[in-house]
Amino acid sequence: FYAITTTIFSHRFANNTISFSGTFDHFNQIETLQLAHNNIKNMSSLMTHGLKTLKDIDLSDNNIDKIEPEGAFSYLKGLRLLNLEENSLEQV
């Protein structure tokens, strides 16, 4: 008997009705996260806290009008792609 372990490196939550800025602590090895076409309104460091290996995040087509100024993405040291198109941001 062999134990098989699977690590998910990509997860898609696109086209849902996600509207909260919860935490993704259980996705600590994820590299790509698609959250496009939801109803997310703001970004805080709590939302990205558990995503230390994240490289790409798609937050396009949400209702984001606020990004926490003290580092909503500060935990994402390896981030290389951040898509914020089609949101309600007036300045970044």
C-alpha positions in Angstrom: 0.0 0.0 0.0 1.4 3.4 -1.1 0.2 6.7 0.2 -0.5 9.2 -2.5 -0.2 12.8 -1.6 -1.4 15.5 -4.0 -0.5 19.2 -3.8 -2.7 21.6 -5.6 -0.7 24.4 -7.2 -3.6 26.1 -8.9 -7.1 26.8 -7.8 -10.0 28.5 -9.7 -12.7 30.3 -7.8 -13.7 32.4 -10.8 -17.3 33.2 -11.7 -18.7 32.6 -8.2 -20.4 35.0 -5.9 -17.5 35.3 -3.4 -18.0 38.6 -1.7 -15.9 38.4 1.5 -12.2 39.0 2.1 -11.6 35.9 4.1 -8.3 34.0 4.5 -6.8 31.3 2.4 -4.7 29.7 5.2 -5.4 26.2 4.0 -3.9 26.9 0.5 -0.3 27.3 1.8 1.3 25.8 -1.3 -0.8 27.3 -4.0 1.0 29.1 -6.9 -2.0 30.4 -9.0 -5.3 31.7 -7.7 -8.1 32.8 -10.0 -10.7 34.9 -8.3 -12.0 36.8 -11.3 -15.7 37.6 -11.8 -16.7 37.6 -8.2 -18.0 40.2 -5.8 -14.9 40.9 -3.8 -14.9 44.5 -2.5 -11.6 45.1 -0.7 -8.3 43.5 -0.2 -6.5 43.1 3.1 -3.4 41.4 4.3 -5.6 38.8 6.1 -6.9 37.6 2.8 -3.4 36.8 1.5 -1.8 35.8 4.7 -1.6 32.0 4.0 -0.5 32.4 0.4 3.3 32.6 0.8 4.0 30.6 -2.4 1.5 32.4 -4.6 3.0 33.7 -7.9 -0.1 34.7 -9.9 -3.4 36.1 -8.7 -6.3 37.2 -10.9 -8.7 39.5 -9.2 -10.2 41.0 -12.4 -13.8 41.9 -12.8 -14.7 42.2 -9.1 -15.9 45.2 -7.2 -12.6 46.0 -5.4 -12.6 49.7 -4.4 -10.1 49.5 -1.6 -6.8 47.9 -1.1 -5.4 48.0 2.4 -2.5 50.5 2.3 -0.4 48.6 4.9 0.3 45.7 2.7 -2.6 43.8 1.3 0.0 41.9 -0.7 2.9 42.1 1.7 3.0 38.3 2.3 3.3 37.6 -1.4 7.1 37.8 -1.7 7.1 35.7 -5.0 4.2 37.5 -6.7 4.9 38.1 -10.4 1.3 38.6 -11.8 -1.5 40.7 -10.2 -4.5 41.3 -12.4 -6.8 44.1 -11.0 -8.5 45.0 -14.3 -12.2 46.0 -14.4 -12.5 46.9 -10.7 -13.6 50.1 -9.0 -10.2 51.3 -7.9 -9.5 55.0 -8.3 -5.9 54.8 -7.3 -3.3 52.1 -6.4 
